[in-house]
Amino acid sequence: MTFELPKLDYAYDALEPYIDARTMEIHYTKHHAAYTNNLNNAIKGTELETKSIDEILKNISKQTMVIRNNGGGFYNHNLFWDIMSPKGGGEPKGDLLQAIQRDFGSFEKLKELFNAAATTRFGSGWAWLINQNGKLIVNSTPNQDNPLMDIAEIKGIPILALDVWEHAYYLKYQNRRIEYIDAFWNVVNWEKVAKRFL
């Protein structure tokens, strides 16, 4: 099995003005493509070639740092592109909204906690909304780690992800990570997040 760079559902400029076209193009064609290629090279000729990315990540403690970093980078970006849309924004509905209200009190409280996780992640990493056995939890991970990995402090199924590596926002926002985080909510595709939750 060879992992492939997923096709984007939208053009590079489709998330403007929140995420600029040049950042999207570089992020997708350079960074995500590199994670994909490096992962394929690292697993070539091993038993991992027959495994899904989820299976690889669930036992990542047994793998090299090259596989951990690039496997995480491949998975994390796949999810990131998928849960954004030019028609995104607004608020979640239905079962997802009910679960958010149950576990956080309100959608606004979820945003507050998620923003804090993204803002306070020192250096490079990701902020997550995860489903942990039916309960929603916000957390963050360093580098390209994620909550599927057996080395994660808090484990669960990721349903919403925000890349807070500087390459995800620096061309437009420079050091203003908080502005980038606030802008992200305008492109979240809640239908996709809800499908992942269910």
FIKOLZA-1660 file (N, C-alpha, C; in steps of 0.1 Angstrom, whole numbers, plus 5000, padded with zeros to 4 digits):
% residues 198
   i   px   py   pz ch aa at
   1 5009 4988 5000  A  M  N
   1 5000 5000 5000  A  M CA
   1 5009 5012 5000  A  M  C
   2 5006 5022 4991  A  T  N
   2 5013 5034 4991  A  T CA
   2 5003 5045 4995  A  T  C
   3 5007 5054 5005  A  F  N
   3 4998 5064 5009  A  F CA
   3 4999 5076 4998  A  F  C
   4 4987 5082 4996  A  E  N
   4 4986 5092 4986  A  E CA
   4 4982 5105 4991  A  E  C
   5 4987 5116 4986  A  L  N
   5 4983 5129 4990  A  L CA
   5 4968 5130 4985  A  L  C
   6 4959 5134 4995  A  P  N
   6 4945 5134 4991  A  P CA
   6 4942 5146 4982  A  P  C
   7 4932 5145 4974  A  K  N
   7 4927 5156 4965  A  K CA
   7 4919 5166 4974  A  K  C
   8 4923 5179 4972  A  L  N
   8 4915 5189 4980  A  L CA
   8 4901 5191 4974  A  L  C
   9 4892 5194 4982  A  D  N
   9 4878 5196 4977  A  D CA
   9 4876 5210 4973  A  D  C
  10 4886 5219 4974  A  Y  N
  10 4884 5233 4971  A  Y CA
  10 4898 5238 4966  A  Y  C
  11 4897 5250 4959  A  A  N
  11 4909 5256 4953  A  A CA
  11 4917 5263 4965  A  A  C
  12 4930 5265 4961  A  Y  N
  12 4939 5271 4971  A  Y CA
  12 4934 5284 4977  A  Y  C
  13 4927 5292 4968  A  D  N
  13 4922 5305 4973  A  D CA
  13 4908 5305 4979  A  D  C
  14 4902 5293 4980  A  A  N
  14 4888 5291 4984  A  A CA
  14 4886 5295 4999  A  A  C
  15 4896 5295 5007  A  L  N
  15 4894 5298 5021  A  L CA
  15 4898 5312 5024  A  L  C
  16 4901 5320 5014  A  E  N
  16 4903 5334 5016  A  E CA
  16 4891 5341 5022  A  E  C
  17 4892 5351 5030  A  P  N
  17 4905 5358 5035  A  P CA
  17 4911 5351 5047  A  P  C
  18 4905 5341 5052  A  Y  N
  18 4909 5335 5065  A  Y CA
  18 4922 5327 5064  A  Y  C
  19 4924 5319 5053  A  I  N
  19 4936 5313 5050  A  I CA
  19 4940 5316 5036  A  I  C
  20 4951 5322 5034  A  D  N
  20 4955 5328 5021  A  D CA
  20 4959 5317 5011  A  D  C
  21 4958 5320 4998  A  A  N
  21 4960 5310 4988  A  A CA
  21 4975 5305 4988  A  A  C
  22 4984 5315 4990  A  R  N
  22 4999 5311 4989  A  R CA
  22 5002 5301 5000  A  R  C
  23 4997 5304 5012  A  T  N
  23 4999 5295 5024  A  T CA
  23 4993 5281 5021  A  T  C
  24 4981 5281 5016  A  M  N
  24 4975 5268 5012  A  M CA
  24 4983 5260 5002  A  M  C
  25 4987 5267 4992  A  E  N
  25 4995 5260 4982  A  E CA
  25 5008 5254 4987  A  E  C
  26 5016 5262 4994  A  I  N
  26 5028 5258 5000  A  I CA
  26 5026 5246 5010  A  I  C
  27 5016 5249 5019  A  H  N
  27 5013 5239 5029  A  H CA
  27 5009 5225 5024  A  H  C
  28 5001 5226 5013  A  Y  N
  28 4996 5213 5007  A  Y CA
  28 5007 5207 4998  A  Y  C
  29 5013 5215 4989  A  T  N
  29 5022 5209 4979  A  T CA
  29 5036 5206 4984  A  T  C
  30 5040 5213 4994  A  K  N
  30 5053 5212 4999  A  K CA
  30 5053 5204 5013  A  K  C
  31 5047 5209 5023  A  H  N
  31 5047 5202 5036  A  H CA
  31 5040 5189 5036  A  H  C
  32 5027 5189 5032  A  H  N
  32 5019 5177 5033  A  H CA
  32 5025 5166 5023  A  H  C
  33 5029 5171 5011  A  A  N
  33 5035 5162 5001  A  A CA
  33 5047 5156 5007  A  A  C
  34 5055 5163 5014  A  A  N
  34 5068 5158 5019  A  A CA
  34 5065 5148 5030  A  A  C
  35 5055 5150 5039  A  Y  N
  35 5052 5140 5049  A  Y CA
  35 5047 5127 5042  A  Y  C
  36 5039 5128 5032  A  T  N
  36 5034 5117 5025  A  T CA
  36 5046 5109 5018  A  T  C
  37 5054 5116 5011  A  N  N
  37 5066 5109 5005  A  N CA
  37 5075 5103 5015  A  N  C
  38 5078 5110 5025  A  N  N
  38 5087 5105 5035  A  N CA
  38 5082 5093 5043  A  N  C
  39 5069 5093 5045  A  L  N
  39 5062 5081 5051  A  L CA
  39 5063 5069 5042  A  L  C
  40 5060 5071 5029  A  N  N
  40 5061 5060 5020  A  N CA
  40 5075 5054 5019  A  N  C
  41 5085 5063 5019  A  N  N
  41 5099 5059 5018  A  N CA
  41 5103 5051 5031  A  N  C
  42 5098 5056 5042  A  A  N
  42 5102 5050 5055  A  A CA
  42 5096 5036 5057  A  A  C
  43 5084 5033 5051  A  I  N
  43 5078 5020 5053  A  I CA
  43 5080 5010 5042  A  I  C
  44 5087 5015 5031  A  K  N
  44 5089 5007 5020  A  K CA
  44 5097 4994 5023  A  K  C
  45 5091 4983 5019  A  G  N
  45 5098 4970 5022  A  G CA
  45 5096 4965 5036  A  G  C
  46 5087 4971 5044  A  T  N
  46 5084 4966 5057  A  T CA
  46 5070 4961 5058  A  T  C
  47 5066 4955 5069  A  E  N
  47 5053 4950 5071  A  E CA
  47 5043 4961 5072  A  E  C
  48 5047 4973 5074  A  L  N
  48 5038 4985 5076  A  L CA
  48 5032 4988 5062  A  L  C
  49 5037 4983 5051  A  E  N
  49 5032 4986 5038  A  E CA
  49 5017 4980 5037  A  E  C
  50 5014 4971 5045  A  T  N
  50 5001 4964 5044  A  T CA
  50 4991 4970 5055  A  T  C
  51 4996 4980 5063  A  K  N
  51 4988 4985 5074  A  K CA
  51 4981 4999 5069  A  K  C
  52 4970 5002 5076  A  S  N
  52 4963 5015 5074  A  S CA
  52 4971 5025 5082  A  S  C
  53 4969 5038 5079  A  I  N
  53 4976 5048 5087  A  I CA
  53 4971 5047 5102  A  I  C
  54 4958 5044 5104  A  D  N
  54 4953 5043 5118  A  D CA
  54 4960 5032 5125  A  D  C
  55 4963 5021 5119  A  E  N
  55 4969 5009 5125  A  E CA
  55 4984 5013 5129  A  E  C
  56 4990 5020 5119  A  I  N
  56 5004 5024 5122  A  I CA
  56 5005 5034 5134  A  I  C
  57 4996 5043 5134  A  L  N
  57 4996 5053 5145  A  L CA
  57 4993 5047 5159  A  L  C
  58 4984 5038 5159  A  K  N
  58 4980 5031 5172  A  K CA
  58 4991 5024 5179  A  K  C
  59 5002 5020 5171  A  N  N
  59 5013 5013 5176  A  N CA
  59 5026 5021 5173  A  N  C
  60 5025 5034 5174  A  I  N
  60 5036 5043 5169  A  I CA
  60 5048 5042 5178  A  I  C
  61 5047 5038 5191  A  S  N
  61 5058 5037 5200  A  S CA
  61 5068 5026 5196  A  S  C
  62 5064 5017 5187  A  K  N
  62 5073 5007 5182  A  K CA
  62 5080 5011 5169  A  K  C
  63 5077 5023 5165  A  Q  N
  63 5083 5027 5152  A  Q CA
  63 5094 5038 5154  A  Q  C
  64 5101 5041 5143  A  T  N
  64 5111 5051 5143  A  T CA
  64 5105 5065 5144  A  T  C
  65 5113 5075 5148  A  M  N
  65 5108 5089 5148  A  M CA
  65 5104 5094 5134  A  M  C
  66 5111 5089 5124  A  V  N
  66 5108 5092 5110  A  V CA
  66 5093 5088 5107  A  V  C
  67 5090 5076 5111  A  I  N
  67 5076 5071 5108  A  I CA
  67 5066 5079 5117  A  I  C
  68 5070 5081 5130  A  R  N
  68 5061 5089 5139  A  R CA
  68 5058 5103 5133  A  R  C
  69 5069 5110 5130  A  N  N
  69 5067 5124 5125  A  N CA
  69 5059 5125 5112  A  N  C
  70 5063 5116 5102  A  N  N
  70 5057 5117 5089  A  N CA
  70 5044 5110 5088  A  N  C
  71 5042 5099 5096  A  G  N
  71 5029 5093 5097  A  G CA
  71 5019 5103 5103  A  G  C
  72 5023 5109 5114  A  G  N
  72 5014 5119 5120  A  G CA
  72 5011 5131 5111  A  G  C
  73 5022 5136 5104  A  G  N
  73 5020 5147 5095  A  G CA
  73 5010 5143 5083  A  G  C
  74 5011 5131 5078  A  F  N
  74 5002 5127 5068  A  F CA
  74 4988 5126 5073  A  F  C
  75 4985 5119 5084  A  Y  N
  75 4972 5118 5090  A  Y CA
  75 4966 5132 5094  A  Y  C
  76 4974 5140 5101  A  N  N
  76 4969 5152 5106  A  N CA
  76 4964 5162 5095  A  N  C
  77 4972 5163 5085  A  H  N
  77 4969 5172 5074  A  H CA
  77 4957 5166 5066  A  H  C
  78 4956 5153 5064  A  N  N
  78 4944 5148 5058  A  N CA
  78 4931 5152 5065  A  N  C
  79 4931 5151 5078  A  L  N
  79 4920 5155 5086  A  L CA
  79 4917 5171 5085  A  L  C
  80 4928 5178 5086  A  F  N
  80 4927 5193 5086  A  F CA
  80 4921 5198 5073  A  F  C
  81 4925 5193 5061  A  W  N
  81 4919 5198 5049  A  W CA
  81 4904 5194 5048  A  W  C
  82 4901 5182 5053  A  D  N
  82 4888 5176 5052  A  D CA
  82 4878 5184 5060  A  D  C
  83 4882 5189 5072  A  I  N
  83 4872 5196 5080  A  I CA
  83 4871 5211 5078  A  I  C
  84 4877 5215 5067  A  M  N
  84 4875 5230 5063  A  M CA
  84 4868 5231 5050  A  M  C
  85 4861 5242 5048  A  S  N
  85 4853 5244 5036  A  S CA
  85 4851 5259 5034  A  S  C
  86 4851 5264 5021  A  P  N
  86 4847 5278 5019  A  P CA
  86 4833 5281 5023  A  P  C
  87 4825 5271 5025  A  K  N
  87 4811 5273 5030  A  K CA
  87 4810 5270 5045  A  K  C
  88 4821 5270 5052  A  G  N
  88 4822 5266 5066  A  G CA
  88 4818 5278 5075  A  G  C
  89 4820 5276 5088  A  G  N
  89 4817 5286 5098  A  G CA
  89 4804 5283 5104  A  G  C
  90 4798 5293 5111  A  G  N
  90 4786 5291 5118  A  G CA
  90 4788 5282 5130  A  G  C
  91 4777 5274 5134  A  E  N
  91 4777 5266 5145  A  E CA
  91 4773 5251 5142  A  E  C
  92 4778 5242 5150  A  P  N
  92 4774 5228 5147  A  P CA
  92 4759 5226 5151  A  P  C
  93 4753 5215 5146  A  K  N
  93 4739 5213 5148  A  K CA
  93 4737 5198 5153  A  K  C
  94 4725 5195 5157  A  G  N
  94 4721 5181 5160  A  G CA
  94 4728 5175 5171  A  G  C
  95 4732 5162 5169  A  D  N
  95 4738 5154 5179  A  D CA
  95 4751 5160 5184  A  D  C
  96 4759 5165 5174  A  L  N
  96 4772 5171 5178  A  L CA
  96 4770 5183 5187  A  L  C
  97 4761 5192 5184  A  L  N
  97 4758 5203 5192  A  L CA
  97 4754 5199 5206  A  L  C
  98 4745 5189 5207  A  Q  N
  98 4740 5184 5220  A  Q CA
  98 4752 5178 5228  A  Q  C
  99 4761 5171 5221  A  A  N
  99 4773 5166 5228  A  A CA
  99 4782 5177 5233  A  A  C
 100 4784 5187 5225  A  I  N
 100 4792 5199 5229  A  I CA
 100 4786 5206 5241  A  I  C
 101 4772 5208 5241  A  Q  N
 101 4766 5214 5252  A  Q CA
 101 4766 5206 5265  A  Q  C
 102 4766 5192 5263  A  R  N
 102 4766 5183 5274  A  R CA
 102 4780 5184 5281  A  R  C
 103 4791 5183 5272  A  D  N
 103 4804 5182 5277  A  D CA
 103 4812 5195 5280  A  D  C
 104 4807 5206 5274  A  F  N
 104 4814 5219 5277  A  F CA
 104 4805 5230 5282  A  F  C
 105 4792 5227 5282  A  G  N
 105 4782 5237 5286  A  G CA
 105 4776 5245 5275  A  G  C
 106 4785 5249 5265  A  S  N
 106 4780 5257 5254  A  S CA
 106 4790 5256 5243  A  S  C
 107 4786 5260 5231  A  F  N
 107 4795 5261 5219  A  F CA
 107 4806 5271 5222  A  F  C
 108 4802 5282 5228  A  E  N
 108 4812 5293 5231  A  E CA
 108 4823 5288 5241  A  E  C
 109 4819 5280 5250  A  K  N
 109 4829 5274 5260  A  K CA
 109 4838 5265 5252  A  K  C
 110 4833 5257 5243  A  L  N
 110 4842 5248 5235  A  L CA
 110 4852 5257 5228  A  L  C
 111 4848 5267 5221  A  K  N
 111 4857 5276 5214  A  K CA
 111 4867 5282 5223  A  K  C
 112 4863 5286 5234  A  E  N
 112 4872 5292 5244  A  E CA
 112 4883 5282 5248  A  E  C
 113 4879 5270 5251  A  L  N
 113 4889 5259 5255  A  L CA
 113 4898 5255 5243  A  L  C
 114 4892 5254 5231  A  F  N
 114 4900 5250 5220  A  F CA
 114 4910 5261 5216  A  F  C
 115 4905 5274 5217  A  N  N
 115 4915 5285 5214  A  N CA
 115 4926 5285 5224  A  N  C
 116 4923 5282 5236  A  A  N
 116 4934 5282 5247  A  A CA
 116 4944 5271 5244  A  A  C
 117 4939 5259 5240  A  A  N
 117 4947 5248 5237  A  A CA
 117 4957 5251 5225  A  A  C
 118 4951 5258 5215  A  A  N
 118 4959 5262 5203  A  A CA
 118 4969 5273 5206  A  A  C
 119 4964 5282 5214  A  T  N
 119 4973 5294 5217  A  T CA
 119 4985 5290 5226  A  T  C
 120 4982 5281 5236  A  T  N
 120 4992 5278 5246  A  T CA
 120 5001 5266 5242  A  T  C
 121 4999 5260 5230  A  R  N
 121 5008 5249 5225  A  R CA
 121 5021 5256 5222  A  R  C
 122 5031 5253 5230  A  F  N
 122 5044 5259 5228  A  F CA
 122 5051 5253 5216  A  F  C
 123 5056 5262 5207  A  G  N
 123 5063 5258 5195  A  G CA
 123 5053 5252 5185  A  G  C
 124 5056 5241 5179  A  S  N
 124 5048 5236 5168  A  S CA
 124 5039 5225 5174  A  S  C
 125 5027 5223 5168  A  G  N
 125 5018 5213 5172  A  G CA
 125 5004 5215 5167  A  G  C
 126 4995 5208 5174  A  W  N
 126 4981 5208 5169  A  W CA
 126 4971 5209 5181  A  W  C
 127 4960 5215 5178  A  A  N
 127 4949 5215 5188  A  A CA
 127 4938 5206 5183  A  A  C
 128 4931 5199 5192  A  W  N
 128 4922 5188 5188  A  W CA
 128 4909 5189 5196  A  W  C
 129 4898 5185 5189  A  L  N
 129 4886 5181 5196  A  L CA
 129 4885 5166 5193  A  L  C
 130 4884 5158 5204  A  I  N
 130 4884 5144 5202  A  I CA
 130 4872 5137 5208  A  I  C
 131 4868 5126 5203  A  N  N
 131 4858 5117 5209  A  N CA
 131 4864 5106 5216  A  N  C
 132 4863 5106 5229  A  Q  N
 132 4869 5096 5238  A  Q CA
 132 4858 5088 5244  A  Q  C
 133 4854 5077 5237  A  N  N
 133 4844 5068 5242  A  N CA
 133 4830 5076 5244  A  N  C
 134 4827 5084 5235  A  G  N
 134 4814 5092 5235  A  G CA
 134 4815 5105 5242  A  G  C
 135 4826 5108 5249  A  K  N
 135 4828 5121 5256  A  K CA
 135 4837 5130 5247  A  K  C
 136 4834 5142 5246  A  L  N
 136 4842 5152 5238  A  L CA
 136 4852 5158 5247  A  L  C
 137 4865 5159 5242  A  I  N
 137 4876 5165 5250  A  I CA
 137 4884 5173 5241  A  I  C
 138 4889 5185 5246  A  V  N
 138 4898 5193 5239  A  V CA
 138 4912 5191 5244  A  V  C
 139 4922 5190 5235  A  N  N
 139 4936 5189 5240  A  N CA
 139 4945 5193 5229  A  N  C
 140 4958 5193 5231  A  S  N
 140 4968 5196 5221  A  S CA
 140 4979 5186 5221  A  S  C
 141 4987 5185 5210  A  T  N
 141 4998 5176 5210  A  T CA
 141 5010 5184 5203  A  T  C
 142 5022 5180 5207  A  P  N
 142 5034 5186 5200  A  P CA
 142 5037 5181 5187  A  P  C
 143 5044 5188 5179  A  N  N
 143 5049 5184 5166  A  N CA
 143 5038 5178 5157  A  N  C
 144 5040 5165 5152  A  Q  N
 144 5030 5159 5144  A  Q CA
 144 5023 5147 5151  A  Q  C
 145 5024 5148 5165  A  D  N
 145 5017 5137 5173  A  D CA
 145 5002 5140 5172  A  D  C
 146 4994 5129 5175  A  N  N
 146 4980 5131 5175  A  N CA
 146 4974 5121 5185  A  N  C
 147 4961 5123 5189  A  P  N
 147 4955 5115 5199  A  P CA
 147 4952 5100 5196  A  P  C
 148 4955 5096 5183  A  L  N
 148 4954 5082 5179  A  L CA
 148 4966 5074 5184  A  L  C
 149 4977 5081 5186  A  M  N
 149 4990 5075 5189  A  M CA
 149 4990 5069 5203  A  M  C
 150 4996 5057 5204  A  D  N
 150 4997 5051 5218  A  D CA
 150 5006 5059 5227  A  D  C
 151 5013 5068 5222  A  I  N
 151 5022 5076 5231  A  I CA
 151 5015 5089 5236  A  I  C
 152 5003 5092 5231  A  A  N
 152 4995 5104 5234  A  A CA
 152 4991 5104 5249  A  A  C
 153 4992 5116 5255  A  E  N
 153 4988 5117 5269  A  E CA
 153 4973 5115 5270  A  E  C
 154 4965 5121 5261  A  I  N
 154 4951 5119 5261  A  I CA
 154 4947 5113 5247  A  I  C
 155 4941 5101 5248  A  K  N
 155 4938 5094 5236  A  K CA
 155 4923 5095 5232  A  K  C
 156 4920 5094 5219  A  G  N
 156 4907 5095 5214  A  G CA
 156 4907 5096 5199  A  G  C
 157 4895 5097 5193  A  I  N
 157 4893 5098 5179  A  I CA
 157 4892 5113 5175  A  I  C
 158 4902 5118 5167  A  P  N
 158 4901 5132 5164  A  P CA
 158 4889 5135 5155  A  P  C
 159 4882 5146 5158  A  I  N
 159 4871 5150 5149  A  I CA
 159 4873 5164 5144  A  I  C
 160 4881 5172 5151  A  L  N
 160 4884 5186 5147  A  L CA
 160 4899 5188 5150  A  L  C
 161 4906 5194 5140  A  A  N
 161 4920 5197 5142  A  A CA
 161 4924 5210 5137  A  A  C
 162 4933 5217 5144  A  L  N
 162 4939 5229 5139  A  L CA
 162 4954 5228 5140  A  L  C
 163 4961 5231 5128  A  D  N
 163 4975 5231 5127  A  D CA
 163 4980 5244 5132  A  D  C
 164 4989 5244 5143  A  V  N
 164 4994 5256 5148  A  V CA
 164 5010 5257 5146  A  V  C
 165 5015 5249 5136  A  W  N
 165 5028 5251 5132  A  W CA
 165 5029 5264 5125  A  W  C
 166 5040 5271 5126  A  E  N
 166 5041 5285 5119  A  E CA
 166 5039 5284 5104  A  E  C
 167 5042 5273 5098  A  H  N
 167 5041 5272 5083  A  H CA
 167 5026 5273 5079  A  H  C
 168 5017 5270 5089  A  A  N
 168 5002 5271 5086  A  A CA
 168 4997 5285 5085  A  A  C
 169 5004 5294 5091  A  Y  N
 169 4998 5308 5092  A  Y CA
 169 5008 5320 5090  A  Y  C
 170 5021 5317 5090  A  Y  N
 170 5030 5328 5091  A  Y CA
 170 5030 5338 5080  A  Y  C
 171 5028 5334 5067  A  L  N
 171 5028 5343 5056  A  L CA
 171 5017 5354 5058  A  L  C
 172 5006 5351 5063  A  K  N
 172 4995 5360 5065  A  K CA
 172 4995 5367 5079  A  K  C
 173 4997 5359 5089  A  Y  N
 173 4995 5363 5103  A  Y CA
 173 5008 5366 5110  A  Y  C
 174 5019 5363 5105  A  Q  N
 174 5032 5364 5111  A  Q CA
 174 5031 5358 5125  A  Q  C
 175 5034 5365 5136  A  N  N
 175 5034 5360 5149  A  N CA
 175 5021 5361 5156  A  N  C
 176 5010 5365 5149  A  R  N
 176 4997 5367 5154  A  R CA
 176 4989 5354 5154  A  R  C
 177 4993 5344 5161  A  R  N
 177 4987 5331 5161  A  R CA
 177 4972 5332 5165  A  R  C
 178 4969 5341 5175  A  I  N
 178 4955 5342 5180  A  I CA
 178 4946 5346 5168  A  I  C
 179 4950 5355 5160  A  E  N
 179 4942 5360 5149  A  E CA
 179 4939 5348 5139  A  E  C
 180 4949 5340 5137  A  Y  N
 180 4947 5328 5128  A  Y CA
 180 4937 5318 5134  A  Y  C
 181 4939 5316 5147  A  I  N
 181 4929 5307 5154  A  I CA
 181 4915 5312 5153  A  I  C
 182 4913 5325 5156  A  D  N
 182 4900 5331 5155  A  D CA
 182 4894 5329 5140  A  D  C
 183 4903 5331 5130  A  A  N
 183 4899 5331 5116  A  A CA
 183 4894 5316 5113  A  A  C
 184 4901 5307 5119  A  F  N
 184 4898 5292 5116  A  F CA
 184 4883 5289 5117  A  F  C
 185 4877 5295 5127  A  W  N
 185 4863 5291 5130  A  W CA
 185 4853 5295 5118  A  W  C
 186 4858 5304 5109  A  N  N
 186 4850 5308 5098  A  N CA
 186 4850 5298 5086  A  N  C
 187 4859 5288 5087  A  V  N
 187 4860 5278 5076  A  V CA
 187 4858 5264 5081  A  V  C
 188 4854 5262 5094  A  V  N
 188 4851 5248 5099  A  V CA
 188 4839 5243 5092  A  V  C
 189 4840 5231 5087  A  N  N
 189 4829 5224 5080  A  N CA
 189 4823 5215 5091  A  N  C
 190 4812 5220 5097  A  W  N
 190 4806 5213 5108  A  W CA
 190 4799 5200 5104  A  W  C
 191 4795 5199 5091  A  E  N
 191 4789 5187 5086  A  E CA
 191 4799 5175 5087  A  E  C
 192 4812 5178 5082  A  K  N
 192 4822 5168 5082  A  K CA
 192 4826 5165 5097  A  K  C
 193 4827 5175 5105  A  V  N
 193 4830 5172 5119  A  V CA
 193 4820 5163 5126  A  V  C
 194 4807 5166 5123  A  A  N
 194 4796 5158 5128  A  A CA
 194 4796 5143 5123  A  A  C
 195 4800 5141 5110  A  K  N
 195 4801 5128 5105  A  K CA
 195 4812 5120 5112  A  K  C
 196 4823 5127 5115  A  R  N
 196 4834 5121 5122  A  R CA
 196 4830 5117 5137  A  R  C
 197 4822 5126 5143  A  F  N
 197 4817 5124 5156  A  F CA
 197 4808 5111 5156  A  F  C
 198 4799 5110 5147  A  L  N
 198 4790 5099 5146  A  L CA
 198 4797 5086 5142  A  L  C
% end
